[in-house]
């Protein structure tokens, strides 16, 4: 009886990763649009007046709210708010594997298409400085470059060192993050957007 209940509880509370239920969760669209008969990926330049990451290049999307029934619904809602694209006009191609930056930060990417003409003059200039597109063929033929960033854990001042072996001399394990860069004209795509983009492009080579 105990094991049956245990099995059911685990089934009901199974998450993508430990911590997913309390993580900061966001969803993005990788938008495929046709420009002069050629498939492009559309990107946003975040408004220079935004409090977080002004001027950064990103996919449309954002935080999954409690009112969003699914990550896809969140991606569509955010795309509508940022670019003015009616969710009914978006055609979903496929969901990609989630990007787990850490147990406290997860991104759910979706590949979709919509008409470029929907957003050329209708995007939200409070959130979006401008939009631009990059041809898929250019991305398939272009090799991005990579730089490494070392991340070292820094315990807070009230960390209970007395509870762990070696105390304040504990050897914390640092890790290295790969940061990828795509330079296209005056634009540099990097960070989380570049990681998701590279994964998508590598899948299609």
C-alpha positions in Angstrom: 0.0 0.0 0.0 2.8 2.4 0.9 4.7 1.7 -2.3 1.6 2.1 -4.4 1.0 5.6 -2.9 4.6 6.4 -3.3 4.6 5.5 -6.9 1.5 7.6 -7.6 2.9 10.6 -5.8 6.1 10.4 -7.8 4.1 10.1 -11.0 2.0 13.2 -10.1 5.0 15.3 -9.2 7.4 14.3 -11.9 9.2 17.3 -13.4 11.7 17.9 -16.2 14.4 18.4 -13.6 14.7 18.8 -9.8 13.7 22.4 -9.1 11.6 22.9 -12.2 8.5 23.6 -10.1 10.1 26.6 -8.4 12.4 27.7 -11.3 12.2 30.9 -13.3 10.6 29.5 -16.4 10.4 31.3 -19.8 9.3 30.4 -23.3 10.5 31.7 -26.6 9.6 31.4 -30.3 12.2 30.8 -33.0 10.3 32.6 -35.7 10.8 31.5 -39.3 9.6 34.1 -41.8 9.8 34.4 -45.5 11.7 37.4 -47.0 11.8 37.7 -50.8 11.0 33.9 -51.0 13.8 32.9 -48.7 13.4 31.5 -45.2 14.9 33.8 -42.4 14.9 33.7 -38.6 13.6 36.8 -37.0 15.2 38.5 -34.0 14.4 41.4 -31.7 16.7 44.1 -30.4 15.4 44.8 -26.9 14.5 48.4 -26.2 17.3 50.6 -25.0 15.0 51.8 -22.2 14.4 48.3 -20.8 15.5 47.8 -17.2 17.0 44.3 -17.9 19.4 43.6 -20.8 18.7 46.8 -22.9 19.9 46.5 -26.5 20.4 42.7 -26.3 19.3 40.5 -29.2 16.7 37.9 -28.4 13.9 35.8 -29.7 10.3 36.9 -28.9 9.2 35.4 -25.6 9.4 35.8 -21.9 8.4 34.6 -18.5 5.7 32.0 -18.1 3.0 33.5 -16.0 0.7 31.5 -13.6 -2.2 32.2 -16.0 -0.4 30.6 -19.0 -1.8 27.1 -19.4 1.4 25.9 -21.2 4.9 27.1 -22.1 3.7 27.4 -25.7 0.8 29.6 -24.6 3.3 31.9 -22.9 5.5 32.1 -26.0 2.5 33.0 -28.1 1.2 35.6 -25.6 4.7 37.2 -25.3 5.1 37.2 -29.1 1.7 39.0 -29.4 2.6 41.6 -26.8 6.1 42.3 -28.3 5.4 42.0 -32.0 1.6 42.2 -32.4 1.4 38.8 -34.0 -2.0 37.2 -33.6 -1.5 33.7 -32.0 -4.1 32.3 -34.5 -1.8 33.1 -37.4 1.2 31.3 -35.9 2.0 27.8 -37.2 3.9 25.6 -34.8 6.6 23.5 -36.4 8.0 21.8 -33.4 9.0 22.1 -29.8 12.7 21.9 -29.0 14.3 20.4 -26.0 14.2 22.8 -23.0 17.4 24.7 -22.2 18.2 24.2 -18.6 20.6 27.0 -17.7 20.4 25.8 -14.1 17.7 24.2 -11.9 16.4 27.7 -11.2 16.3 28.9 -14.8 14.6 27.0 -17.7 13.7 28.1 -21.2 11.2 26.3 -23.4 11.9 27.0 -27.2 9.4 26.5 -30.0 10.0 26.8 -33.7 7.1 28.4 -35.6 6.2 30.4 -38.7 4.2 33.5 -39.3 3.9 36.3 -41.9 6.7 38.8 -41.7 4.3 41.5 -42.8 2.4 41.2 -39.6 5.1 42.8 -37.5 7.1 45.1 -39.8 5.1 48.2 -38.6 3.3 46.8 -35.6 5.8 45.8 -33.0 5.8 47.2 -29.4 8.4 50.0 -29.4 8.3 50.1 -25.6 9.9 46.6 -25.4 11.4 46.3 -28.9 13.9 48.7 -30.4 13.9 47.1 -33.8 13.6 43.7 -35.5 15.8 42.1 -38.1 16.1 38.8 -39.9 19.0 36.5 -40.8 18.8 34.0 -43.7 18.7 30.4 -42.7 21.1 29.6 -45.4 23.6 32.1 -44.0 23.3 30.5 -40.5 23.7 27.0 -41.9 26.9 28.0 -43.7 28.3 30.2 -41.0 30.4 28.9 -38.1 29.9 30.9 -34.8 32.9 31.5 -32.6 33.1 30.7 -28.9 34.6 32.2 -25.7 34.7 30.6 -22.3 33.5 32.2 -19.1 34.7 30.8 -15.8 32.0 30.8 -13.0 33.2 30.5 -9.4 30.7 29.9 -6.5 30.7 32.7 -3.9 28.9 31.7 -0.7 27.1 34.4 1.1 28.5 35.9 4.3 26.1 33.9 6.5 26.9 30.5 4.9 27.2 27.9 7.7 30.8 26.8 7.0 30.9 25.1 10.4 28.5 22.5 9.1 30.7 21.2 6.2 34.0 19.4 6.0 37.0 21.8 5.7 34.8 24.8 6.6 35.8 28.0 4.9 38.6 26.1 3.1 36.1 23.9 1.3 37.2 23.6 -2.4 34.2 24.8 -4.4 34.0 23.5 -7.9 34.1 26.2 -10.6 32.5 25.6 -14.0 33.1 27.0 -17.4 30.3 28.4 -19.6 30.6 28.4 -23.4 29.4 31.7 -24.8 28.7 31.5 -28.6 28.7 34.5 -30.9 27.2 35.1 -34.3 28.2 38.4 -36.1 25.8 39.4 -38.8 26.3 42.9 -40.2 26.0 45.3 -37.3 24.4 42.7 -35.0 26.0 40.4 -32.6 23.9 37.5 -31.3 25.2 35.9 -28.2 24.2 34.6 -24.8 21.1 32.4 -24.2 19.8 33.3 -27.7 23.0 32.2 -29.4 23.0 28.9 -27.4 19.4 28.1 -28.5 20.1 29.2 -32.0 23.2 27.1 -32.3 21.3 24.0 -31.1 18.6 24.6 -33.7 21.0 25.2 -36.5 23.1 22.2 -35.7 20.0 20.0 -35.8 19.4 21.1 -39.4 22.9 20.6 -40.8 
